[in-house]
Amino acid sequence: MAQRSDRDQKGSAGKNQGTSKDQRERMRDDMREVNRDRNRQERPRQQLSPQEREKLRRDIQDANRDLRR
């Protein structure tokens, strides 16, 4: 029983002594930003051919028309 209560006390005290909820959230946001930046750098943008660009433009216009209905 004594060992169990020591473990329970450490567990609950450890949670309270750690980083606050706001700090964890900021850390998560920072890591998302870092990963987002890393993905942008690793994946170079592909240039679309004029035909692909025109098809994409038409597809977007069609989708917008459908949304308005």
Backbone as CSV, one residue per row, in Angstrom:
resi,resn,N_x,N_y,N_z,CA_x,CA_y,CA_z,C_x,C_y,C_z
1,MET,0.823,-1.201,0.000,0.000,0.000,0.000,0.867,1.264,0.000
2,ALA,1.943,1.264,0.778,2.784,2.455,0.860,3.400,2.760,-0.506
3,GLN,3.850,1.714,-1.198,4.454,1.944,-2.506,3.431,2.493,-3.497
4,ARG,2.267,1.972,-3.401,1.224,2.413,-4.312,0.895,3.891,-4.083
5,SER,0.791,4.314,-2.863,0.457,5.708,-2.591,1.607,6.627,-3.013
6,ASP,2.857,6.185,-2.864,3.991,6.991,-3.334,3.903,7.190,-4.841
7,ARG,3.608,6.142,-5.543,3.515,6.201,-6.996,2.371,7.129,-7.399
8,ASP,1.237,7.037,-6.709,0.097,7.895,-7.019,0.434,9.357,-6.771
9,GLN,1.147,9.634,-5.699,1.509,11.014,-5.387,2.465,11.575,-6.434
10,LYS,3.433,10.776,-6.849,4.387,11.249,-7.853,3.677,11.500,-9.172
11,GLY,2.775,10.619,-9.526,2.059,10.767,-10.781,1.234,12.039,-10.808
12,SER,0.499,12.311,-9.767,-0.331,13.506,-9.770,0.516,14.759,-9.622
13,ALA,1.592,14.703,-8.857,2.453,15.867,-8.694,3.193,16.143,-10.001
14,GLY,3.602,15.113,-10.701,4.312,15.274,-11.954,3.465,15.971,-12.999
15,LYS,2.205,15.670,-13.028,1.317,16.302,-13.997,1.187,17.793,-13.708
16,ASN,1.095,18.158,-12.458,0.927,19.557,-12.087,2.219,20.354,-12.243
17,GLN,3.363,19.689,-12.111,4.628,20.401,-12.176,5.102,20.575,-13.616
18,GLY,4.499,19.876,-14.561,4.911,19.943,-15.962,4.515,21.257,-16.598
19,THR,4.531,21.280,-17.901,4.171,22.491,-18.619,2.671,22.736,-18.530
20,SER,2.308,23.987,-18.579,0.888,24.333,-18.499,0.192,24.009,-19.820
21,LYS,-1.100,24.031,-19.788,-1.881,23.729,-20.989,-1.558,24.716,-22.103
22,ASP,-1.421,25.988,-21.752,-1.087,27.007,-22.745,0.288,26.772,-23.350
23,GLN,1.244,26.392,-22.507,2.600,26.130,-23.002,2.600,24.942,-23.961
24,ARG,1.874,23.884,-23.602,1.810,22.710,-24.482,1.172,23.070,-25.818
25,GLU,0.121,23.876,-25.755,-0.560,24.278,-26.985,0.365,25.121,-27.864
26,ARG,1.100,26.051,-27.249,2.055,26.860,-28.005,3.135,25.997,-28.633
27,MET,3.610,25.006,-27.852,4.637,24.102,-28.358,4.113,23.315,-29.567
28,ARG,2.866,22.827,-29.456,2.254,22.090,-30.564,2.145,22.963,-31.807
29,ASP,1.704,24.210,-31.609,1.577,25.126,-32.734,2.930,25.401,-33.375
30,ASP,3.948,25.583,-32.541,5.298,25.815,-33.062,5.775,24.630,-33.882
31,MET,5.520,23.423,-33.407,5.968,22.233,-34.133,5.200,22.086,-35.449
32,ARG,3.910,22.419,-35.442,3.143,22.373,-36.692,3.753,23.327,-37.716
33,GLU,4.091,24.524,-37.239,4.685,25.526,-38.125,6.023,25.041,-38.683
34,VAL,6.855,24.458,-37.833,8.152,23.944,-38.276,7.950,22.856,-39.316
35,ASN,7.037,21.936,-39.054,6.786,20.851,-40.006,6.219,21.382,-41.313
36,ARG,5.355,22.369,-41.225,4.776,22.970,-42.424,5.884,23.607,-43.272
37,ASP,6.776,24.357,-42.618,7.885,24.991,-43.328,8.798,23.946,-43.946
38,ARG,9.075,22.897,-43.209,9.959,21.838,-43.700,9.356,21.177,-44.933
39,ASN,8.052,20.924,-44.907,7.392,20.297,-46.057,7.443,21.196,-47.281
40,ARG,7.307,22.497,-47.085,7.371,23.426,-48.213,8.753,23.402,-48.852
41,GLN,9.784,23.336,-48.028,11.148,23.354,-48.543,11.497,22.061,-49.253
42,GLU,11.030,20.945,-48.742,11.376,19.654,-49.315,10.647,19.387,-50.622
43,ARG,9.475,19.946,-50.775,8.648,19.665,-51.939,8.632,20.894,-52.855
44,PRO,9.466,20.907,-53.874,9.465,22.078,-54.759,8.152,22.173,-55.528
45,ARG,7.773,23.381,-55.820,6.532,23.592,-56.572,6.715,23.122,-58.003
46,GLN,5.692,22.502,-58.508,5.723,22.055,-59.893,5.041,23.103,-60.765
47,GLN,5.668,23.427,-61.863,5.076,24.373,-62.793,4.027,23.657,-63.639
48,LEU,2.873,24.279,-63.768,1.820,23.701,-64.598,2.018,24.161,-66.042
49,SER,1.711,23.272,-66.932,1.737,23.649,-68.343,0.542,24.570,-68.602
50,PRO,0.578,25.346,-69.666,-0.571,26.228,-69.959,-1.887,25.456,-70.073
51,GLN,-1.840,24.244,-70.624,-3.057,23.444,-70.755,-3.570,23.012,-69.379
52,GLU,-2.646,22.595,-68.514,-3.046,22.182,-67.160,-3.605,23.366,-66.376
53,ARG,-2.981,24.518,-66.532,-3.439,25.721,-65.836,-4.853,26.096,-66.291
54,GLU,-5.097,26.022,-67.594,-6.421,26.339,-68.132,-7.470,25.354,-67.646
55,LYS,-7.135,24.068,-67.609,-8.067,23.052,-67.114,-8.379,23.280,-65.632
56,LEU,-7.355,23.597,-64.850,-7.557,23.872,-63.425,-8.462,25.091,-63.243
57,ARG,-8.215,26.142,-64.038,-9.042,27.348,-63.954,-10.501,27.025,-64.256
58,ARG,-10.744,26.254,-65.310,-12.118,25.868,-65.662,-12.759,25.019,-64.569
59,ASP,-11.998,24.082,-64.023,-12.530,23.225,-62.955,-12.929,24.041,-61.738
60,ILE,-12.115,25.023,-61.396,-12.421,25.868,-60.236,-13.663,26.706,-60.509
61,GLN,-13.752,27.258,-61.712,-14.940,28.043,-62.057,-16.203,27.180,-62.015
62,ASP,-16.121,25.975,-62.538,-17.267,25.065,-62.492,-17.660,24.728,-61.054
63,ALA,-16.671,24.471,-60.231,-16.957,24.153,-58.829,-17.595,25.333,-58.124
64,ASN,-17.117,26.550,-58.404,-17.707,27.743,-57.792,-19.142,27.932,-58.250
65,ARG,-19.397,27.677,-59.522,-20.762,27.790,-60.044,-21.690,26.810,-59.312
66,ASP,-21.192,25.582,-59.106,-21.989,24.567,-58.422,-22.262,24.955,-56.975
67,LEU,-21.305,25.603,-56.329,-21.498,26.012,-54.932,-22.566,27.105,-54.807
68,ARG,-22.644,27.968,-55.783,-23.602,29.075,-55.719,-25.038,28.585,-55.846
69,ARG,-25.234,27.432,-56.455,-26.596,26.909,-56.661,-27.206,26.413,-55.410
